[in-house]
Amino acid sequence: MEVRRVRVESAARLHLGFIDLHGGIGRRFGSIGVALERPALILEARLADHLSWDGPDGARAGEFAERFYARYAPALRHARQAHIQVIEAIPPHQGLGSGTQLALAVGTALARLHGVETGPFEIAQLMERGRRSSIGIGAFQQGGFLLDGGRALSSDRPAPILIQHALPPDWLFVIVMPQAAPGLSGEQEKQAFIELPSPSEEMVGQLARLLLMQMLPAVVERDIVSFGAALTEIQRLVGDSFAPVQGGRYANDHSAKLIAELLAHGALGAGQSSWGPTVYGLVQGEAAARELEENIRNFSGPMVFYHSPAAGHGARIITT
């Protein structure tokens, strides 16, 4: 039966930090992250007379579609014959991984539509995503708490996912999106990593110890207090490593003050996702999430906030 329409639903992710920006033993980066239930990306691709797109972030979806067809068009029966509709988009350049989710959703939808055998890691490489972190790929593939093994210095393949583990459904992340300058992306992000000073091996060792001896056991033992403490300290150390290229521990003073507010009003852990400006606080239970939101409601400056559990699944793909 010919597939004529594909719907893909995937969700945002929080990037919780890098472990090894030194790269002295052959691999660099190594990312920690978590997939979220919301905000979500929803798009549909259907066979059409020509390639077209619409909806929020539709132009960027079209760019990813062009990449797909540049690679696969010669072998396709309906080359470049699809319409992509972005129904709901993850806010772009906010530190929530919108680009990777959109690239994977477009690539996956077109692959299903045209019967191309491929997977998330291959699509990510084609779309030039996952060059430093595979958390977005893991979120699309399987969800949950994620750890990747860093990218080999001798390879251009995305880092392998080493650990995927479900988080308890009552571990809620209060997401705060202040109206601030968008996080770095594209060439600016690339240049920032070029200029980023290499951290000391002692710093990398401290991060690895926090991950191995505190954060990961807390995930397995469902110990939210230890997890939150490790998360906050990892974010502090990683933020200090990025200070030379982002101007401070966090993306801006407003985000830094928001993180302090979250911790002061009950968050068990808090930090900035990727380049920000989105920040988050971790709490246990719906009542605690709503109380934290109420406590920061009157914090200076306009912002969007909501809460979400970790997604216990990867992207949903529906073919018609």
C-alpha positions as CSV (number, residue, x, y, z in Angstrom):
1,M,0.0,0.0,0.0
2,E,1.3,3.4,-0.9
3,V,1.9,5.8,1.9
4,R,0.3,9.2,1.1
5,R,0.5,11.1,4.4
6,V,2.8,10.9,7.4
7,R,2.3,12.7,10.7
8,V,5.2,13.2,13.1
9,E,4.9,14.4,16.7
10,S,8.1,15.0,18.7
11,A,8.9,17.1,21.7
12,A,11.5,19.5,23.0
13,R,14.6,18.6,25.1
14,L,16.6,20.2,27.8
15,H,20.3,20.2,27.4
16,L,21.7,19.8,30.9
17,G,25.4,20.2,30.2
18,F,28.6,18.9,28.6
19,I,31.0,16.6,30.4
20,D,34.2,16.9,28.5
21,L,35.0,20.0,26.5
22,H,38.7,19.1,26.8
23,G,38.8,16.1,24.4
24,G,42.2,15.0,25.6
25,I,41.5,11.2,25.4
26,G,39.9,11.1,21.9
27,R,36.3,12.2,22.4
28,R,34.8,15.6,23.1
29,F,31.6,17.0,24.5
30,G,29.6,14.2,26.1
31,S,26.1,15.5,26.8
32,I,23.4,15.1,29.4
33,G,19.8,15.9,28.6
34,V,16.2,15.0,29.0
35,A,13.3,14.8,26.6
36,L,10.2,16.8,27.5
37,E,6.5,16.1,26.9
38,R,6.1,19.8,25.9
39,P,6.5,22.0,24.0
40,A,5.9,19.8,21.0
41,L,6.5,19.7,17.3
42,I,3.7,18.4,15.1
43,L,4.0,18.2,11.3
44,E,2.5,16.4,8.4
45,A,4.0,15.5,5.0
46,R,1.8,14.3,2.1
47,L,2.4,13.6,-1.6
48,A,1.8,16.6,-3.8
49,D,2.5,17.9,-7.3
50,H,5.6,19.8,-6.1
51,L,7.6,20.6,-3.0
52,S,6.0,23.2,-0.8
53,W,5.6,24.0,2.9
54,D,3.7,26.2,5.3
55,G,3.0,26.8,9.0
56,P,5.2,28.1,11.8
57,D,8.9,27.4,11.1
58,G,7.8,26.2,7.6
59,A,10.7,27.9,5.8
60,R,13.2,26.0,7.9
61,A,11.3,22.8,7.3
62,G,11.6,23.5,3.6
63,E,15.4,23.8,3.9
64,F,15.6,20.4,5.6
65,A,13.4,19.0,2.8
66,E,15.7,20.3,0.2
67,R,18.6,18.6,1.9
68,F,16.7,15.3,1.9
69,Y,15.8,15.5,-1.8
70,A,19.4,16.5,-2.7
71,R,20.5,13.2,-1.2
72,Y,17.6,10.8,-2.3
73,A,15.8,12.4,-5.2
74,P,17.5,10.3,-8.0
75,A,16.2,7.1,-6.5
76,L,12.6,8.3,-5.8
77,R,9.5,7.7,-7.8
78,H,7.9,11.0,-6.6
79,A,11.0,13.1,-6.3
80,R,10.4,16.5,-4.7
81,Q,6.7,15.9,-4.7
82,A,5.5,16.6,-1.2
83,H,3.8,19.3,0.9
84,I,5.0,19.8,4.5
85,Q,2.7,21.4,7.0
86,V,4.1,22.4,10.3
87,I,1.1,22.4,12.6
88,E,2.8,23.2,15.9
89,A,6.4,24.3,16.4
90,I,8.9,24.3,19.2
91,P,10.0,27.9,19.8
92,P,13.2,28.4,17.8
93,H,16.6,29.5,19.3
94,Q,15.4,29.2,22.9
95,G,17.6,26.3,23.9
96,L,14.9,23.7,23.5
97,G,16.4,21.8,20.5
98,S,13.9,23.0,17.9
99,G,16.2,22.7,14.9
100,T,17.2,19.0,15.5
101,Q,13.5,18.0,16.1
102,L,12.4,19.7,13.0
103,A,15.2,18.2,10.9
104,L,14.5,14.7,12.2
105,A,10.8,15.1,11.8
106,V,11.0,16.3,8.2
107,G,13.6,13.7,7.3
108,T,11.6,10.9,8.9
109,A,8.3,12.0,7.4
110,L,9.8,12.2,3.8
111,A,11.6,8.9,4.3
112,R,8.3,7.1,5.3
113,L,6.4,8.9,2.5
114,H,8.9,7.7,-0.2
115,G,9.9,4.3,1.3
116,V,13.5,5.3,2.1
117,E,15.2,3.0,4.7
118,T,17.0,5.3,7.1
119,G,17.0,6.2,10.8
120,P,17.5,9.2,13.1
121,F,21.3,9.1,13.3
122,E,21.6,9.0,9.5
123,I,19.1,11.7,9.0
124,A,20.8,13.9,11.7
125,Q,24.1,13.5,9.8
126,L,22.5,14.4,6.5
127,M,20.9,17.5,8.0
128,E,24.1,18.5,9.8
129,R,22.6,18.1,13.2
130,G,24.1,16.4,16.3
131,R,27.6,17.8,15.5
132,R,28.3,18.2,19.2
133,S,25.4,16.6,21.1
134,S,23.1,13.7,20.4
135,I,20.6,14.5,23.1
136,G,18.1,15.8,20.5
137,I,18.5,12.6,18.5
138,G,18.0,10.4,21.6
139,A,14.9,12.5,22.5
140,F,13.4,11.8,19.1
141,Q,14.4,8.2,19.1
142,Q,13.4,7.1,22.6
143,G,12.9,9.9,25.1
144,G,13.7,9.9,28.8
145,F,16.9,11.0,30.6
146,L,19.8,10.7,28.1
147,L,23.6,10.6,28.2
148,D,25.7,10.4,25.1
149,G,29.3,9.3,24.9
150,G,30.8,12.4,23.1
151,R,31.9,12.7,19.5
152,A,35.1,10.9,18.5
153,L,37.7,13.5,17.3
154,S,38.5,11.2,14.3
155,S,34.8,11.0,13.1
156,D,32.0,13.2,11.9
157,R,29.3,10.8,13.2
158,P,27.0,11.9,16.0
159,A,27.9,10.7,19.5
160,P,26.4,7.4,20.5
161,I,23.6,7.3,23.1
162,L,25.1,5.5,26.2
163,I,22.2,5.7,28.6
164,Q,18.5,6.2,28.3
165,H,16.4,5.9,31.5
166,A,12.9,6.9,32.3
167,L,12.4,9.5,35.0
168,P,9.5,9.3,37.5
169,P,6.3,11.1,36.1
170,D,6.1,13.3,39.1
171,W,9.6,14.8,38.4
172,L,8.5,18.0,36.8
173,F,10.6,20.7,35.0
174,V,9.2,24.2,35.4
175,I,10.3,25.8,32.1
176,V,10.8,29.6,32.0
177,M,11.4,31.4,28.7
178,P,12.3,35.1,29.4
179,Q,12.0,37.6,26.6
180,A,15.7,37.9,26.0
181,A,18.1,37.7,23.1
182,P,17.9,34.2,21.5
183,G,20.6,31.7,22.2
184,L,23.5,31.2,19.8
185,S,23.0,29.1,16.7
186,G,24.4,28.5,13.2
187,E,27.7,30.2,12.5
188,Q,27.7,32.2,15.7
189,E,27.5,28.9,17.7
190,K,30.3,27.4,15.6
191,Q,32.5,30.4,16.2
192,A,31.8,30.3,19.9
193,F,33.1,26.7,20.1
194,I,36.2,27.7,18.2
195,E,36.9,30.5,20.6
196,L,36.0,28.5,23.8
197,P,39.0,28.0,26.0
198,S,39.8,24.3,26.8
199,P,38.9,23.5,30.4
200,S,41.3,21.9,32.8
201,E,41.4,18.1,33.1
202,E,40.6,18.6,36.8
203,M,37.4,20.4,35.8
204,V,36.4,17.6,33.5
205,G,37.2,15.0,36.2
206,Q,34.9,16.9,38.6
207,L,32.0,16.9,36.1
208,A,32.5,13.2,35.4
209,R,32.5,12.4,39.1
210,L,29.3,14.3,39.7
211,L,27.7,12.5,36.7
212,L,28.9,9.0,37.6
213,M,28.8,9.1,41.4
214,Q,25.7,11.3,42.0
215,M,23.5,12.0,39.1
216,L,23.3,8.5,37.5
217,P,22.7,6.7,40.8
218,A,20.0,9.2,41.6
219,V,18.2,8.5,38.4
220,V,18.3,4.7,39.1
221,E,17.3,5.1,42.7
222,R,14.7,7.8,41.9
223,D,16.4,10.2,44.3
224,I,15.2,13.7,43.1
225,V,17.1,15.6,45.8
226,S,20.5,14.1,44.9
227,F,19.7,14.4,41.2
228,G,18.8,18.1,41.6
229,A,21.9,18.9,43.6
230,A,24.1,17.2,41.0
231,L,22.3,19.0,38.2
232,T,22.7,22.5,39.8
233,E,26.5,21.9,40.4
234,I,27.0,20.5,36.9
235,Q,25.2,23.6,35.4
236,R,27.4,25.9,37.5
237,L,30.6,24.3,36.4
238,V,29.6,24.1,32.7
239,G,28.3,27.7,32.8
240,D,31.6,28.9,34.1
241,S,33.4,27.1,31.3
242,F,31.2,28.9,28.8
243,A,31.5,32.3,30.4
244,P,34.3,33.5,28.1
245,V,32.0,33.2,25.1
246,Q,28.6,34.0,26.6
247,G,29.6,36.8,28.9
248,G,28.9,35.1,32.2
249,R,27.8,31.8,33.8
250,Y,24.5,32.1,32.0
251,A,23.3,33.7,28.8
252,N,22.3,37.0,30.4
253,D,21.8,38.6,33.9
254,H,18.0,38.1,33.7
255,S,18.4,34.3,33.2
256,A,20.9,34.2,36.0
257,K,18.5,35.9,38.4
258,L,15.7,33.7,37.3
259,I,17.8,30.6,38.2
260,A,18.5,32.1,41.6
261,E,14.7,32.7,42.0
262,L,13.8,29.2,41.1
263,L,16.3,27.8,43.6
264,A,15.2,30.2,46.3
265,H,11.5,29.3,45.9
266,G,11.8,25.5,46.1
267,A,13.4,24.1,42.9
268,L,15.5,21.1,43.8
269,G,17.8,21.8,40.9
270,A,18.0,24.5,38.2
271,G,20.0,25.7,35.2
272,Q,20.0,27.0,31.7
273,S,19.2,24.7,28.7
274,S,21.9,24.9,26.0
275,W,22.7,28.5,25.1
276,G,19.4,29.7,26.6
277,P,17.7,31.9,27.2
278,T,15.4,29.2,28.5
279,V,16.0,28.2,32.2
280,Y,14.3,25.5,34.2
281,G,13.7,24.3,37.8
282,L,13.1,20.8,38.9
283,V,10.4,20.0,41.4
284,Q,8.4,16.9,42.6
285,G,4.7,16.9,42.0
286,E,2.0,19.0,40.4
287,A,1.4,21.1,43.6
288,A,5.1,22.1,43.9
289,A,5.2,23.0,40.2
290,R,2.2,25.3,40.4
291,E,3.6,26.9,43.6
292,L,6.9,27.6,42.0
293,E,5.2,29.1,39.0
294,E,3.1,31.3,41.2
295,N,6.2,32.4,43.2
296,I,8.0,33.6,40.0
297,R,5.0,35.0,38.3
298,N,5.8,38.5,39.5
299,F,9.5,38.4,38.7
300,S,10.6,41.4,36.7
301,G,10.2,41.2,32.9
302,P,7.7,39.4,30.6
303,M,8.2,35.6,30.3
304,V,6.4,32.4,29.4
305,F,6.4,29.5,31.8
306,Y,4.8,26.1,32.2
307,H,5.8,22.7,33.5
308,S,6.4,19.3,31.9
309,P,7.5,15.8,32.9
310,A,10.2,14.0,31.0
311,A,8.8,12.3,27.9
312,G,8.9,8.5,28.4
313,H,8.8,7.8,24.6
314,G,10.3,9.0,21.4
315,A,8.6,10.6,18.5
316,R,5.2,9.3,17.4
317,I,5.0,8.6,13.7
318,I,1.6,7.9,12.1
319,T,1.3,6.9,8.4
320,T,-1.9,7.0,6.3
